[in-house]
Amino acid sequence: MWYHATFEHNLDSIKNIGLQPIVFQRNYWESKNVICLTDDVFAAKSFMEEAETINDDYYDALMETIVVLSIAPDKLNPNHLKNDTNISNGSNDRFKQYHQPIPFSDMNIVT
């Protein structure tokens, strides 16, 4: 199973148009037009907890609204699933970047 975390206020959009690849920029890495996935539900949530672009005034409130989505591997096109090059130089199979939208119908809400 693959997992992706987001904030609850993003769910309406995800339900309408699916999970969309976006640009992620943090101090220590950058990814363009990807959806970040991991095989660990707790790792997915921790990536959201480490988000550096969140205003400190809203951080605590937003941390209470993290939602983890699960996606079965057979719902993803393997041609668009790549190792995350920001983690262990892309050699770690537990973290992936997906380069296509994922319809909400292919996901389940875990938390």
C-alpha positions as CSV (number, residue, x, y, z in Angstrom):
1,M,0.0,0.0,0.0
2,W,1.2,3.5,-0.7
3,Y,0.3,6.5,1.5
4,H,0.1,10.3,1.0
5,A,-0.7,12.8,3.7
6,T,-2.5,16.1,3.2
7,F,-4.5,18.6,5.2
8,E,-8.2,18.1,5.7
9,H,-9.0,21.4,3.9
10,N,-7.6,19.9,0.7
11,L,-10.0,16.9,0.7
12,D,-12.8,18.6,-1.2
13,S,-10.4,19.5,-4.1
14,I,-9.0,16.0,-4.1
15,K,-12.5,14.5,-4.2
16,N,-13.3,16.7,-7.2
17,I,-10.2,16.5,-9.3
18,G,-8.0,13.8,-7.7
19,L,-4.6,14.1,-6.2
20,Q,-2.6,16.3,-8.5
21,P,1.2,16.4,-9.0
22,I,2.6,19.7,-7.6
23,V,5.9,21.4,-7.0
24,F,7.3,20.7,-3.5
25,Q,10.0,23.1,-2.2
26,R,11.6,22.8,1.2
27,N,15.0,23.9,2.4
28,Y,16.6,20.6,1.9
29,W,14.9,19.3,-1.3
30,E,12.8,20.1,-4.3
31,S,10.5,18.0,-6.5
32,K,8.6,19.2,-9.5
33,N,5.2,17.9,-10.6
34,V,5.1,14.9,-8.3
35,I,2.9,13.3,-5.7
36,C,5.1,12.1,-2.8
37,L,4.2,8.5,-1.6
38,T,5.6,6.2,1.0
39,D,4.8,2.7,2.1
40,D,4.6,3.8,5.8
41,V,1.5,5.6,7.1
42,F,3.6,7.3,9.9
43,A,6.2,8.5,7.5
44,A,3.5,10.1,5.3
45,K,2.2,12.0,8.3
46,S,5.6,13.0,9.5
47,F,6.4,14.7,6.1
48,M,3.4,16.9,6.7
49,E,4.5,17.7,10.3
50,E,7.8,18.8,8.9
51,A,6.4,21.2,6.3
52,E,8.4,24.3,6.5
53,T,6.1,26.5,4.5
54,I,3.4,26.6,7.2
55,N,3.0,29.9,9.1
56,D,3.9,29.3,12.8
57,D,0.6,31.0,13.8
58,Y,-1.4,28.2,12.1
59,Y,1.0,25.2,12.6
60,D,-0.6,23.6,15.7
61,A,-4.1,23.9,14.3
62,L,-3.1,22.4,10.9
63,M,-1.3,19.5,12.5
64,E,-4.6,18.4,14.0
65,T,-6.1,18.2,10.4
66,I,-3.6,15.9,8.8
67,V,-5.3,13.2,6.7
68,V,-3.5,10.2,5.3
69,L,-4.7,8.6,2.1
70,S,-3.9,5.1,1.0
71,I,-3.5,4.0,-2.6
72,A,-3.2,0.4,-3.7
73,P,-0.2,-0.3,-5.9
74,D,-2.3,-1.8,-8.6
75,K,-4.0,1.6,-9.1
76,L,-0.8,3.3,-10.1
77,N,0.9,3.1,-13.5
78,P,4.4,1.8,-12.8
79,N,5.8,3.8,-15.6
80,H,5.1,7.0,-13.6
81,L,6.3,5.7,-10.2
82,K,9.9,6.5,-9.5
83,N,12.1,6.4,-6.4
84,D,12.2,9.7,-4.6
85,T,15.6,11.2,-5.5
86,N,15.5,13.5,-2.5
87,I,15.7,10.6,-0.1
88,S,18.9,8.4,0.0
89,N,19.7,9.6,-3.5
90,G,16.7,7.7,-4.8
91,S,18.0,4.4,-3.7
92,N,15.3,3.8,-1.1
93,D,12.2,1.9,-2.5
94,R,10.0,3.0,0.5
95,F,9.7,6.5,-0.9
96,K,8.3,7.3,-4.3
97,Q,7.4,10.1,-6.6
98,Y,4.4,9.6,-8.8
99,H,4.1,11.8,-11.9
100,Q,0.4,11.5,-12.8
101,P,-2.9,12.6,-11.1
102,I,-4.5,9.9,-8.9
103,P,-8.3,9.9,-9.0
104,F,-10.0,10.0,-5.6
105,S,-11.9,6.8,-6.5
106,D,-8.5,5.0,-6.3
107,M,-7.9,6.2,-2.7
108,N,-9.1,5.5,0.8
109,I,-8.9,7.8,3.8
110,V,-6.8,6.1,6.5
111,T,-6.9,8.8,9.2
